Amino acid sequence: MTAIKHALQRDIFTPNDERLLSIVNVCKAGKKKKNCFLCATVTTERPVQVKMVKVKKSDKGDFYKRQIAWALRDLAVVDAKDAIKENPEFDLHFEKIYKWVASSTAEKNAFISCIWKLNQRYLRKKIDFVNVSSQLLEESVPSGENQSVTGGDEEVVDVYQELNAREEQDIEIMMEGCECAISNAEAFAERLSRELQVLDGANIQSIMASEKQVNILMKLLDEALKEVDQIELKLSSYEEMLQSVKEQMDQISESNHLIHLSNTNNVKLLSEIEFLVNHMDLAKGHIKALQEGDLASSRGIEACTNAADALLQCMNVALRPGHDMLLAVKQQQQRFSDLREHFARRLASHLNNVFVQQGHDQSSTLAQHSVELALPNHHPFHRDLLRYAKLMEWLKSTDYGKYEGLTKNYMDYLSRLYEREIKDFFEVAKIKMTGTTKESKKFGLHGSSGKLTGSTSSLNKLSVQSSGNRRSQSSSLLDMGNMSASDLDVADRTKFDKIFEQVLSELEPLCLAEQDFISKFFKLQQHQSMPGTMTEAEDVDGGTLSRQHNAGAPLPVSSEKDMIRQMMIKIFRCIEPELNNLIALGDKIDSFNSLYMLVKMSHHVWTAQNVDPASFLSTTLGNVLVTVKRNFDKCISNQIRQMEEVKISKKSKVGILPFVAEFEEFAGLAESIFKNAERRGDLDKAYTKLIRGVFVNVEKVANESQKTPRDVVMMENFHHIFATLSRLKISCLEAEKKEAKQKYTDHLQSYVIYSLGQPLEKLNHFFEGVEARVAQGIREEEVSYQLAFNKQELRKVIKEYPGKEVKKGLDNLYKKVDKHLCEEENLLQVVWHSMQDEFIRQYKHFEGLIARCYPGSGVTMEFTIQDILDYCSSIAQSH
């Protein structure tokens, strides 16, 4: 082991300026035994670095190489596994745990002892030693000796003190004076000893000679002490003399301090008096303005406003500590309070009178607006009142009770005034909608309980008749006073639309102007409040705007926003009911008016929400919009119900169904109304519901029809629907347009095929039998050998249909088709042309069967394709 240690020191550690202190031969626990060495080293240069190095023998040669190194400071725990029994295993805990097995327990103990010593010397006992014998650790450091601990193989460092430069120089001089200093050390030592003895004798003689001088020095000290005593006596006498002077100076100093303190207090008192006089003195002119100022003139209002601001400044001055205990201050504050109370009462009384006078003045102007669809202008009233805005702000901050009372009185007076104006305004609007007062009574203007018997109930009882009959019935219904949505003149609907738009256009600026005035006059902020921050409000009619609000305390922004809304609700409480009544009237006059109202109301709601989503106008119009939307949905539902309840006549042909024509009218009207509208989505949903109802009920009526064939009803109505959708180009109904076209085409083909079976009925039956035999497996050329389908039978059937008979049959078919089809849709020529093509197709089919099943028989039809074309053309021209 010693040889290995020296080899490792020479080959690995000496080139790196390291010294090897301890070594142990180990292998990893639990694996194949690949031996290596763990070495404890220190660097030769300071600061000393202590490391643990793993060294392994190279596989290629007989030399060792350094594999991995750990700093000893990174070692956390040394686990010897067992402190009592001999066990070669031990663990070293770095960032991970390394498990080792030493070649012998003695090597393990020596290595652990070395680590413990290095820990004690360099790391200040940072490493934990677990399961290590205490005897092993105690033996590592001898007690009572101050020696370095570096391991079993490290030499003890001798105590050595180096000579300084002067000592070296003295020794050199002494050695130069003695020639034998180097050649004969004993002679040099004897010489040094003799010289040392000479020096010791000289020192003793010097000490004995200095005793006399010491005695002389003691005498001088005694004399000095006597002189000091005399000086102290003189200083004591001087101190007694200065004591009286000191007392006099202290008295003078105290007197000066009192004079300075008095001056300082006087300056401070003057400052306090000036502060009180400057900040709590109200000019006589201001007092006179508050007591007697004219609140009716502009000059008087300005004087009162300035005086009120000055009073507020005096009352709100920040008094210094102790001011409130002064009697004069208390008296002045009481005067200010009395002035404030007096002026607040005077201001409140004057403004209440202004509110009352405004109600009387505006009432006198209502007569001139009774015949015009316009609301009175309140701008002059607002302009006059805004002169008092600053005084209202003063009242709000000084006496909130009177401010709140004025607010309540304003709402009471103005709500009655606006109620009269708005009701008269809506009365004029209703009269203009219906034409005359008598007609307005007929439509229930003066009572919500009256029911209008409209055309919707009558339409449900109408039979399906021809277009001309339906027009005559509609005219008779109008003469009787029943108004049908499909027969109202476009001009009447346009008139209603303009009136409704004018109503909304008059209400919107009125509400916005009043809200802006309330905000400015009552000094309420209109900033958007955060959700959930509004104070709990009582019923507006109860007279209190907000619960438990301290008088004189300003409202938070959210409460002021809520207060504006509550005031607007109280003042304009009649707007929403009147709008709902007007909407109900328009819906009774014509259910299609709901389309106009939905578009107009949506636009105004959108405009109001862009200005302020939480304003009174936005909220009210939004509520009314819900009613309009319900009426619109009700209009759609009623149309669908009318489709389901329609009854058809058994005596006349069906033609275009009423609800199909009504859908065309509705769609045309809706497209003109909803052009560029905000609520196009509502119309698209209504379209989808209506067209589905039309499809279902057209098929239902076609199935119930007895006079008109089912295919004709389906063909004509779906052709009409397809034409309508093609003309209007409604994007959301593209699929339904294609479906309508397909149904029209299918039923046209079905009707043509069904009708053409009748002119050549026997011929059709004969060839159907021939095709049946071929389908059963009989060869086509063998069909002529069948008894029922031989050549003789074929000739007999063909002879029954000469050209004259065919033309007669086609003529009868044309007349029958003419009876089935209605004139409105003008499909006769289309159907006749399709029948011509189908007849020619059948003719070619028959000719083909004859050629295949009766070859060489010479049997042919008694008319040609050209004959068919001539017959069809002459029949169409003759009719």
Secondary structure, DSSP 8 states (H G I E B T S, - for coil): -HHHHHHHIIIIIGGGTEEEEEEEEEEETTS----EEEEEEEESSSS--EEEEEEEE-SSSS-EEEEEEEEGGG--EEE-S-SSS---EEEEESSSEEEEEES-HHHHHHHHHHHHHHIIIIISS-SEEES--HHHHHTTS-TT-------TTS----------HHHHHHHHHHHHH-THHHH-HHHHHHHHHHHHHHHHHHHHHHHHHTHHHHHHHHHHHHHHHHHHHHHHHHHHHHHHHHHHHHHHHHHHHHHHHHHHHHHHHHHHHHHHHHHHHHHS---HHHHHHHHH--SSSHHHHHHHHHHHHHHHHHHT----TTGGG-HHHHHHHHHHHHHHHHHHHHHHHHHHHHHHHHHHHHHHTHHHHTTSS-----HHHHHHHGGGHHHHHHHHHH-HHHHHHHHHHHHHHHHHHHHHHHHHHHHHHHHHHHSSHHHHHHTTTT-SS-----HHHHHHH-EE--HHHHHHHHHHHHHTT---TTTS-HHHHHHHHHHHHHHHHHHHHHHHHHHHHHHHHTT-------TT-------GGGT-SSTT--TT----HHHHHHHHHHHHHHHTTTHHHHHHHHHHHHHHH-TTHHHHHHHHHHHHHHHHHHH-TTSHHHHHHHHHHHHHHHHHHHHHHHHHHHHHH-EE-SSS---S-HHHHHHHHHHHHHHHHSTT-TTHHHHHHHHHHHHHHHHHHHHHHHHH-SSS-HHHHHHHHHHHHHHHHHHHT-GGGHHHHHHHHHHHHHHHHHHHHHHHTTTTHHHHHHHHHHHHHHHTT--GGGGGGSGGGSHHHHHHHHHT--HHHHHHHHHHHHHHHHHHS-TTTT-HHHHHHHHHHHHHHHHHHHHHHHHHHSTTS----SS-HHHHHHHHHHHHHH-
